[in-house]
Amino acid sequence: MKKIVFGILCLFTAMSLSSCSYNGMVKKDENVKAAWGAVQSQYQRRSDLIPNLVNTVKGAANFEKSTLTAVIEARAKATSIQVDPSKL
């Protein structure tokens, strides 16, 4: 009789522990899904920002090109020797 009661008690304990761990697993699974959703939203935000970054770089490149052209022209004018025979 004691063996049967002990067996039922062990079975009941095992079932109660398994249900607690099952609920814990479900809770952890939901936490993982929420965290993965946050990761995906950050990836989406980054991919949405890429076109803005590309346009900014293109604008800066155009500005740098025009600035470099102006500097080269100014340097060429400054270093050119203009000899006028009438002024000698």
Beta strands, then each sheet from edge to edge (+ up, - down):
end
